[in-house]
Amino acid sequence: MTRTNGCGRDERGSSLLEVITTLLLVMLVMVAVFAATTSTGKATEGTGARLRNLDEARVLMATSSKDVRTAVRLSAGTSPFVVADANEVVFYANLDTTGAPRKVRISVDAQHRLIEQVWDKDPASTAPNYTYTTTTPTVRMVGRYVANNAANPIFTFVDANDAPLGPTPLSAANLLAIKAVRLNLTVYRSSAFNQNATTLVNRVRLPNVDYNAVAN
C-alpha cells in the first residue's frame, strides 16, 4: 500500500522577493498613516491657536467697548475725554458707580497688554469740579497679545458725521467734537503655527454725549 503526503498542495515557501515586497507595502502604508496623523495634529493645533486669539480679542473688545460707552461730561460744554490718542484714551465715566464719575485710562503697555486704570474722585472734591490727583488708581489687565501698530490704531474718534477726527492725540477742539469711538483690536499670540492675527472692529456710541448728560 502506497501512502502519499498531502493532497497535491503547493508547498513552496514565500520567496525573498515576495517578503521584501510585502514589507515595502507595509512601510508605505505606515508612512501614509503617520503623515495623515501629523497633518491632522497640526491642523488641530492651528485651529486651537486661532481660537485662543479670538477668545482673547473678544475679551478685550467686550471690556473696552463697555467701559468707553460710559463716558460722561463733568460739566456742560466740556468733553468726557482728557486724552484721545491712537492707542491710549483717558476719560471720565459712570463706570460701576452710582455717585461721582470715575477717571479711566485704557492703554497698551510694553508687554503688549491692554491695561485699565480707574481713579475715584478726590474725597474733598465736589461737582462739577471733581479732581483725581490724590487717589490711587485701581489697575487691571484687560487682556494680552495686543498687536496693533502705528498703521493700525486701536482708537479712532469720529464726529457727528462719522468722520474721523485727527491727528492724534486730539486737540482740545477735536475732543469736544467726539461723538463715537471706533475700536480696532488686533491680537496675535505667537506659536509654532504661522496663523494670522485676529482683528475685531466695533463702533461704540456714547449715549451720555448724545443726550448731553452731565455727571452729578
TIBAFI-628095 format. One line per 4 residues: their letters; for each residue x, y, z of C-alpha. Coordinates in nm, 4 decimals, decimal comma, padded with zeros to 6 digits. Example, Ala and Ser with C-alpha at 12.3 -4.5 7.8 and 13.67 -1.06 7.14 Angstrom:
<rs>
AS	01,2300:-00,4500:00,7800; 01,3670:-00,1060:00,7140 $
</rs>
This chain:
<rs>
MTRT	00,0000:00,0000:00,0000; 00,1457:00,3272:-00,1059; 00,0937:00,6443:00,1056; 00,1038:00,9963:-00,0257 $
NGCG	00,1690:01,3053:00,1907; -00,0714:01,5923:00,1295; -00,3294:01,6340:-00,1361; -00,1419:01,7939:-00,4151 $
RDER	-00,0925:02,1276:-00,2380; 00,1720:02,3747:-00,3493; 00,4042:02,3595:-00,0548; 00,6528:02,6111:-00,1812 $
GSSL	00,7595:02,8740:00,0767; 00,7441:03,2526:00,0094; 01,0330:03,3802:-00,1933; 01,2640:03,6537:-00,0674 $
LEVI	01,1250:03,8936:-00,3281; 00,7708:03,8409:-00,2048; 00,8744:03,9063:00,1563; 01,0561:04,2273:00,0602 $
TTLL	00,7593:04,3449:-00,1486; 00,5230:04,2837:00,1417; 00,7462:04,4730:00,3839; 00,7721:04,7664:00,1443 $
LVML	00,3946:04,7837:00,1119; 00,3539:04,7765:00,4901; 00,6118:05,0554:00,5284; 00,4365:05,2701:00,2681 $
VMVA	00,1057:05,2272:00,4493; 00,2666:05,3191:00,7819; 00,4313:05,6297:00,6329; 00,0981:05,7410:00,4852 $
VFAA	-00,0811:05,6868:00,8170; 00,1884:05,8788:01,0070; 00,1770:06,1699:00,7595; -00,2010:06,1885:00,7845 $
TTST	-00,1883:06,1801:01,1645; 00,0769:06,4531:01,1761; -00,1169:06,6713:00,9315; -00,4364:06,6318:01,1349 $
GKAT	-00,2499:06,7178:01,4560; -00,1035:07,0330:01,3019; -00,4422:07,1398:01,1692; -00,5977:07,0867:01,5121 $
EGTG	-00,3220:07,2840:01,6850; -00,3509:07,5636:01,4277; -00,7252:07,5853:01,4841; -00,6663:07,5916:01,8596 $
ARLR	-00,4187:07,8791:01,8221; -00,6683:08,0800:01,6146; -00,9428:08,0184:01,8703; -00,7158:08,1346:02,1537 $
NLDE	-00,6502:08,4576:01,9626; -01,0223:08,5014:01,9015; -01,1124:08,4432:02,2674; -00,8525:08,6973:02,3814 $
ARVL	-00,9750:08,9526:02,1249; -01,3361:08,9066:02,2356; -01,2485:08,9753:02,5997; -01,0530:09,2865:02,5021 $
MATS	-01,3305:09,4175:02,2802; -01,6166:09,3465:02,5219; -01,4468:09,5160:02,8173; -01,3166:09,8174:02,6258 $
SKDV	-01,6484:09,8787:02,4495; -01,8491:09,8559:02,7710; -01,6244:10,0993:02,9567; -01,5870:10,3564:02,6770 $
RTAV	-01,9658:10,3603:02,6382; -01,9990:10,5037:02,9915; -01,8031:10,8238:02,9088; -01,9698:11,1327:03,0587 $
RLSA	-01,9068:11,5077:03,0824; -01,8152:11,6566:03,4181; -01,9963:11,9763:03,3240; -02,1845:12,1248:03,0291 $
GTSP	-01,9690:12,2379:02,7399; -01,6777:12,0095:02,8270; -01,5585:11,6821:02,6784; -01,5598:11,3496:02,8633 $
FVVA	-01,2172:11,2873:02,7121; -00,8925:11,4154:02,8578; -00,6634:11,2238:02,6198; -00,7676:11,0742:02,2856 $
DANE	-00,4727:10,9066:02,1183; -00,4242:10,6161:01,8773; -00,3548:10,3558:02,1479; -00,4489:10,5441:02,4657 $
VVFY	-00,7633:10,7083:02,5949; -00,8375:10,8902:02,9222; -01,1932:10,9903:03,0042; -01,4485:11,0448:03,2799 $
ANLD	-01,7062:10,7681:03,3113; -02,0103:10,6483:03,5015; -01,8281:10,3184:03,5453; -01,9626:10,0892:03,8180 $
TTGA	-02,0680:10,3833:04,0323; -02,3885:10,5497:04,1471; -02,2028:10,8565:04,2735; -01,9304:11,0700:04,1243 $
PRKV	-01,7846:10,9596:03,7908; -01,4503:10,7889:03,7753; -01,1473:10,8745:03,5689; -01,0457:10,5900:03,3361 $
RISV	-00,7299:10,5300:03,1352; -00,7038:10,2492:02,8792; -00,3629:10,1934:02,7210; -00,1146:09,9326:02,5989 $
DAQH	00,2000:09,8634:02,7989; 00,5440:09,7469:02,6844; 00,4382:09,3813:02,7192; 00,1530:09,4290:02,4678 $
RLIE	-00,1111:09,4069:02,7397; -00,4217:09,6228:02,7440; -00,4241:09,7907:03,0859; -00,7092:09,9802:03,2512 $
QVWD	-00,6554:10,2262:03,5365; -00,9523:10,3664:03,7289; -00,9420:10,6599:03,9735; -01,2109:10,7575:04,2228 $
KDPA	-01,2580:11,1289:04,2809; -01,0564:11,3050:04,5482; -01,2556:11,2915:04,8742; -01,2699:11,6688:04,9153 $
STAP	-01,3751:11,7495:04,5579; -01,7372:11,8203:04,4669; -01,9413:11,8510:04,1475; -01,8769:11,9822:03,8941 $
NYTY	-01,5159:12,0459:03,9952; -01,4126:11,6881:04,0603; -01,0392:11,6199:04,0804; -00,8491:11,2925:04,0669 $
TTTT	-00,4992:11,3707:04,1927; -00,4701:11,2152:04,5390; -00,6410:10,8783:04,4989; -00,4538:10,5652:04,3937 $
PTVR	-00,5899:10,4048:04,0770; -00,7172:10,0518:04,0601; -00,5194:09,8727:03,7887; -00,6229:09,5642:03,5989 $
MVGR	-00,5034:09,3796:03,2909; -00,7879:09,3563:03,0410; -00,6049:09,1230:02,8016; -00,2772:09,0285:02,6363 $
YVAN	-00,1091:08,9902:02,2982; -00,2250:09,3248:02,1554; -00,0621:09,3566:01,8128; -00,1852:09,6974:01,6929 $
NAAN	00,0782:09,9255:01,5406; 00,1037:10,2834:01,4135; -00,0736:10,1921:01,0900; -00,3445:10,0033:01,2771 $
PIFT	-00,4529:10,2140:01,5791; -00,6846:10,0822:01,8481; -00,8902:10,4012:01,8810; -01,0410:10,6146:01,6061 $
FVDA	-01,2557:10,9063:01,7213; -01,5377:11,0286:01,4990; -01,7612:11,3347:01,4868; -02,1376:11,3701:01,4383 $
NDAP	-02,0977:11,2871:01,0675; -01,8989:10,9734:01,1495; -01,5873:11,1355:01,0038; -01,2551:11,0513:01,1732 $
LGPT	-01,1015:11,3260:01,3849; -00,7278:11,3838:01,3759; -00,4420:11,3968:01,4043; -00,3998:11,2151:01,7343 $
PLSA	-00,3599:11,2977:02,0129; -00,6654:11,5126:01,9513; -00,6639:11,8836:02,0183; -00,8991:12,0407:02,2741 $
ANLL	-01,1360:12,1427:01,9930; -01,1464:11,7917:01,8496; -01,2029:11,6413:02,1939; -01,5274:11,8376:02,2082 $
AIKA	-01,6300:11,7011:01,8680; -01,6110:11,3308:01,9625; -01,9462:11,1574:01,9195; -01,8375:10,7937:01,8909 $
VRLN	-01,5273:10,5775:01,9159; -01,4243:10,3041:01,6753; -01,2313:10,0208:01,8342; -00,9988:09,8104:01,6214 $
LTVY	-00,8273:09,5412:01,8282; -00,5695:09,3085:01,6766; -00,4475:09,0108:01,8782; -00,1607:08,7787:01,7900 $
RSSA	-00,0237:08,5137:02,0200; 00,2854:08,3638:01,8592; 00,3000:07,9864:01,8295; 00,4686:07,7149:01,6276 $
FNQN	00,1994:07,7643:01,3642; 00,2029:08,0597:01,1283; -00,1593:08,1593:01,1793; -00,2773:08,5126:01,1051 $
ATTL	-00,3586:08,7701:01,3710; -00,7217:08,8121:01,4782; -00,8835:09,1549:01,4397; -01,2186:09,2657:01,5820 $
VNRV	-01,3822:09,6004:01,4972; -01,6624:09,7799:01,6815; -01,8189:10,1254:01,6784; -01,9075:10,2459:02,0267 $
RLPN	-02,1855:10,5009:02,0577; -02,1598:10,7416:02,3503; -02,5150:10,7768:02,4876; -02,4219:11,0308:02,7564 $
VDYN	-02,2664:11,2515:02,4905; -02,5631:11,2076:02,2567; -02,8022:11,3305:02,5269; -02,5660:11,5928:02,6708 $
AVAN	-02,5661:11,4145:03,0037; -02,3578:11,5726:03,2802; -02,2198:11,3918:03,5838; -02,3736:11,4904:03,9188 $
</rs>
